[in-house]
Amino acid sequence: GAVVSQHPSRVICKSGTSVKIECRSLDFQATTMFWYRQFPKQSLMLMATSNEGSKATYEQGVEKDKFLINHASLTLSTLTVTSAHPEDSSFYICSARMAGALYNEQFFGPGTRLTVL
Amino acid sequence: AQSVTQPDIHITVSEGASLELRCNYSYGATPYLFWYVQSPGQGLQLLLKYFSGDTLVQGIKGFEAEFKRSQSSFNLRKPSVHWSDAAEYFCAVVLITSNTGKLIFGQGTTLQVKP
């Protein structure tokens, strides 16, 4: 149980295009989903927290107009990187917190490798 | 400031040797504590977690961790390391009182296993 999937696992795009990454909780309802970014050999950096049906809360320094987050249902959140540039190339990981979770435990997706040419 | 520290950036151990990865946190109260492992190009897998109760917790893959309140530590241990344990290890905490459930991660420790 508590499986989180991400799609696609890898994406290569041209500079200036937009890319959408999906995060799904497969066997539970997730009231909260989190989006992280990870650079090589570094830790995870929280980008934003999204709650179902409301606007995402972005961390300081994260451009909300560049990284659009939508959490339209209890099992799906999407991250859209708009007008992508090579510096947006990174590993993006989502996680989901189960509705009614007692201990704030998060379940992580397998990540999406974005390469912008 | 609230933080999680993993003092060892890189550790190398021989296969079969014991392992201890250190984690210290700086918070006013005891948070919930987690250890995750990440293989290259993969997401995070939960090894174990501490919420309350017995301070020695058992996890998957033969790992255990001990919570020491007096030292604000949650060190990860394994008696005998296998080559497949080579990976990146992250300690993380979340405040018990957190409404958002935000995880705060340490910098990570890279484990290399020598044959």
Interface residues (C-beta under 8 A of the other chain):
Chain A: Q6 T32 F34 K41 Q42 S43 L44 L46 T49 T57 F91 I93 S95 R97 A101 L102 Y103 N104 E105 Q106 F107 F108 G109 P110 G111 R113
Chain B: Y32 F34 Y36 G41 Q42 G43 L44 Q45 L46 K49 F51 F90 V94 I96 S98 T100 G101 K102 L103 F105 G106 Q107 G108 T110
